[in-house]
Amino acid sequence: MTNTLHRRGTRDNLKNDYIIFCTPARGVNSNGSGSKIQEFLRICLKYHPVNMGDGQQGNILQDDIEVENFIANQKDGEGAAVVFTDLDTLQKVIAELIQADLGISINISGLLDEVQTCCRKVGLERHSVEHSLGIWGAKDLLPEREILEVNTLCGHGLVSFNLIRKMVEYVRLRRLTAKEAAKTMAKCCECGAFNPVRAEQLLEKMVKKE
């Protein structure tokens, strides 16, 4: 299960948003997994991800996180997430991970048909699929759809609705560029699943709409 299943958006604006996770299983292959997660991250890093992180250290867009230290500090039993923005790159990463044969679960989040095609091109057939059942309850209390599209880029909901509104206003007033605003929001996401490139595009769309 991954909270990135709850990302909101249209098919078009979800097309360039792919998260790949490396997750050891406690009591099964967690012992000695630290070095394997480090290797996973080093492989991903070669393909220029837009973000990476874990729930313990934060993500590499935060000011106090150095990428090499982030990788070196991976411990046994922890997992990591890496974000890419195109299928060709994701396919290359998967192909190299197959060769590395780390023996740890790899999970990919994205549009199902695109991820399936990507895996088949490198000789893999997925063994399971997970869906979000959507939002249940008092949905009238939720903010507008555009705000949710940005908020759900962090599966833990750490990018607040009001911060998103503030960043939209700052971009509209030209106090920040959309790229700078997206990075500001990305720093709030501790696990590193936030896609700053998609956030930038969504901000620009909201500003134009206003």
N, C-alpha and C positions, 0 to 999 in steps of 0.2 A: 504494500500500500504506500502511496506517496501523495502528499497534500498538493502536489502540482497538478493533480487531476482536476482540481477545482478552478483552474484558470478560466476566466471568462473571456469571451470575445467572439468574433465572427471567424468563419473559416479562412477568410483572406488575411486577417491580421494575426491569426495563429500559425500561419504557414512557416514563419521564420523563427520558431521558438521551440528549441529542443534541449531537454535536460537529461543528462546521463548520470546515473548514480552508481557508486560502488559501495556495497553494503555487506559486511560480514554477518554471519548468524551466530549469536551468542551461544556458547556451549557446543558449537559445531565446528566452525573454522575461524573463530575470533582470535584464538591464541596464535601469535605470529603474524597477524594480519596487517600490522602497522606498516611493515616494509612493502607489502603488496599494494596497499592503498597509496603509498608514496609512488610506487611505480605506475599505478593507474593515473595519478595526477601528472606525473612527468610525461607520460604518453599524451594525455589530453593537452598539456601546456604547449607541446610542439605545434598544435593546430590552432593556436591563438583563440582560445575561448573568450567570451565577453565577460564571464564571471565564473568564479569557483569558490566554494566555501564548505563549512561544516558547522554543526550546531555548537561546537565547543569553542572554536577560535574566531568565528565570524567569516566574512568574505574578503576577497582580495581588493575590493574597491574601497574598503575602509582605510583611513589614513595611517593607522598604526600597524597594518598588516603587510609584511614583505612576503612576496610569493615564495621564495626559496625557504624562508623560515616556516611559512605555513605548511609547505610540503614536508619539511624535515620534522615537524612537530606532530605528525600523525601518529597516533598511538593505536595499540591493539584494540579491536572491538569498536572502533569509531568508523563512521562512514563519511563520504564526501560527495558533493554534487558539482557538476560542471555544465555550463550553458553554452550552446552553440546556436548560430543563426542560419545555417544552411545545411541541406541534406548531403551535399557532396562531401563536406568536411566531416559530418557525422559518420558517413560511410567509411571514410578513411580511418577515423578513430576506432570504429568497431572492428575493422579488418586488422588493425594493429593489436587490439586487445585480444582478438582470437589467437594471434600468434604468441602473445605474451602468456596466455593460458594461466591467469592468476588464481583460478580456483575460488573466486568470490563472485557472488551474485551481481550481475549488471542489469540495471533497470533503465529503460528509456521512456521518457515522457514526451508526447507530441501527438500530432494528428495520426490516428491509428493506421490509416491506409498508407500514409507516407512512411511511417516508421516500419511497417511491414515490408514495403517495397525495398527500403534501404537495407533491412536485414537479409532479405532474400538475395540481394545482389552480392552479398558477401558469404552466402551459403548457409544462412541461419534461418530456422523456422521458429517463430515465437511459440512458447509453450503455455502462455497465459496472457489474458488481457484484463485490465481493470478499468472501470468506468466510474465517474462521479454521478450520483443520482440527482445532482442539482441542489438547490436551496429549498429547505422546508421551513415552515413556520410563518412568522409575521413578516413576510417579504415587503410589506408596505413601509417597514421601518428602515429598509436598506437605502443607500444613496443611489443616485442615478447610475445607469449601466456603464457609462464611460469611466466613472470613478472606480467601480468594481473591477473593470478590466485592468486597471493599474494596481489596485489593492491586492488582487489575487495573484499577482506576479510573485508575491511573497506568500507562500502557503500558510505561514503562521500568522498572517494578517498584521505584521509589524509596521507596515507603511500605512499610517492613519489616513482616514478620509480627509481630515482637515489639512494635513500636510500636502496631500495631492492637490486639493483645491488651491492651497497657497502657492504651490509650484506652478500651477496653470496660470494664476494671476501674475506671478513673477515673470513668467515667459511672455505673457501678453504685454506687460509693461516694459519688457526688454531689460529687466534687472538681471535675468539669467537667460542663457541660451537653453533650448530644450535639452541639449546634451548635458549641460551642467546640472540642470534640475533633475534629470533622470539619475545622474550619479549621486546626487544628494539623497534621493529616495532609496537608491540601491544600498546605501550604507546602513539603512535600518534593518535590512534583511540578514539575519544572522547565519542562515544556512547556505546562502549563496545561490539560491535558485532564481533570484530576481534577474530578469533580462533587461539591462539598461538600454539596449538598442530598440527593443520593442516599446519600452516605456517612453523613449524619446519620440518615436513615431506616434504613439497615442497622445502625448502631450501636444505635439504639433497639430494633430487633428482636432483636439478640443479647443485649442486657441483659434484655429481657423473657423470653427463652428460658431464661436462667440462673435 
